[in-house]
Amino acid sequence: MIPSGPDHLILLAAALLVAAIVSSKLSTRFGVPTLVLFLAVGMLAGEDGPGRVAFDDFGLAHAAGTVALILILFDGGLRTPLASLRLAWGPALALATGGVALTAGVTGAVATWVLGLPPLYGFLLGSIVGSTDAAAVFAVLRGQNLALRPRISATLEVESGSNDPMAVLMTLGALGLLTGAMTPGLDLVAFFGRQVVLGVLAGLGIGWVGRRLVNGVELRAAGLYPALTIGVALAAYALPATLGGSGFLAVYLAGVVMGSGPLVFKRGIWMAHDGGAWLAQIVMFVTLGLLATPSRIATVAPEGALIGAVLIFAARPLAVFAMLLPFGFRGRELVFLSWAGLKGAIPIILAVYPLLAGLEHGQLIFDVVFFVVLLSALLQGWSLPFVADRLGVRAEAAPAPPVSLEITSLRHVDGDIVDYLVGRDCFVNGKRIRDLALPESAVVAMVVRGGEVIPPRGSTEIREGDHVFVVLKAQVRALVDHFFAARREGPDRAAPVATFPLALDVTTGALEEFYGIHLDPSPGRPLVDLLSERLDAPAVGSTLDAGDYRIAVTAVAEGRISALELRVLALD
């Protein structure tokens, strides 16, 4: 029994929390996924372990797991850039729907044969373990600092964040059929349609309203902003779930919408949700570990190992190859995505549903699912970095800067601080700061080289490996990004149409190198001198066209140009 009294419960919770966090250090040292360590802490504290805590409240575990998943999925959505969605929405959607269904069907058929269950019970088990778990994927990618090629990373993250609803829908549908609450045909189709439509509409709508609310309300305390976004996350789940929609799909989409636009106190909100997501993972996995009984789970190990092997080596690869071949993925990429279908908290939480519904084989399903999750986490989670290296799909992770610089404000400010890592082929590599043709509304604030902070001066040379912190206005961000990107042939045409002030001391050589504007064969000639010569008597409003750009005089003092503007006219 759990010790009675609030003091004992708090002490127990503190001990489990500290033990779980301390044990996570083993993840980096030995490569063991953090979710396995958190589960192990719960199992050691349980009735079969030295802790001897008897915990069998499936309803409480389900509630705690649901709240934890809300925080984890919302945090994952916040950190999913729109670029990832544009890059991977097609393959991710295919895996999140048809891929989950195919995985569940193959696994369910094998479970029916191995466990001697009726076919619908087998399909229920397959549905429970059919999805790639977002908490497990995020834990492995972050905990082991695993950087992947952009398309692979985007596909895996978007799939894991969006396929849980499909597993939930199929699980609830199978439960409805088994309990008689639902009939095959239109009733089942209506259930699926309602879940998806309401989930998508609620997620997009609440995310949009939530972002406007956070930006519109003026709170005096910084800590209230993360609290407000947590409230938005809870509402994004609860509202569609109350109306019969998919709350998990909605909360992930709400996070994507809120994270894709400007937010007041964004840095603080992200940090708070990052801490909240880690705490949620710990609470969820430790609670689920407490719920498991190792001695009972060991009795289903042979059957669980066979079902897990089919899931990992046959069902998931079949689904990945069938769904992603039309999208042009290479063989090695498909093999890696097949291996990256980690299982985690969602299957264990879904395995609680048959117990809550009082199904005849509910306990057997829970024990087998728990074993399969452990097998997946240990086998796939531990080996994922190794497999990524062997298949050549791992990307070089950008080293984190040894220092950080940020604007912390509870109001919107027309500016931001961006940390750029200078690569070997970067435009600015080997250049002095005074030679950069940066817009007037962008300035280098700090250069960090190794562990040394270098105050920027005009003579400071930027080198490969430097972290360059630039203070800039939002409207010139895309153009400044170009400076710190790899060199390309010809001028950059990826920048959006923009107008921004140009520094007076910029040279014609800098304009040609950084913008592709050829005006004069003398690279060191000041642009102001060239314009004064070509425009005869420069006046406000005078312009000089150069391809897709127009240089405009915006101010004249004592007969000399005192302010310039560069306008991007068109894109290729």
Secondary structure by P-SEA (a helix, b strand, c coil): cccccaaaaaaaaaaaaaaaaaaccccccccccaaaaaaaaaaaacccccccccccaaaaaaaaaaaaaaaaaaaaaaaccaaaaaacaaaaaaaacaaaaaaaaaaaaaaaaaacccaaaaaaaaaaaccccaaaaaaaaaaacccccaaaaaaaaaaaacaaaaaaaaaaaaaaaaaccccccaaaaaaaaaaaaaaaaaaaaaaaaaaaaaaccccccaaaaaaaaaaaaaaaaaaaaaacccaaaaaaaaaaaaaaccccaaaaaaaaaaaaaaaaaaaaaaaaaaaccaaaaaaaaaaaaaaaaaaaccaaaaaaaaccccccccaaaaaaaaaaccccaaaaaaaaccccccccaaaaaaaaaaaaaaaaaaacccaaaaaaaaacccccccccccbbbbbbbccccccbbbbbbbccccccccccccccccccccccccccccccccccccccccccccbbbbbbcccaaaaaaaaacccccccccccccbbbbbbccccaaaaaaaccccccccccccaaaaaaaaaccccccbbbbcccbbbbbcccccccccbbbbbbcccc
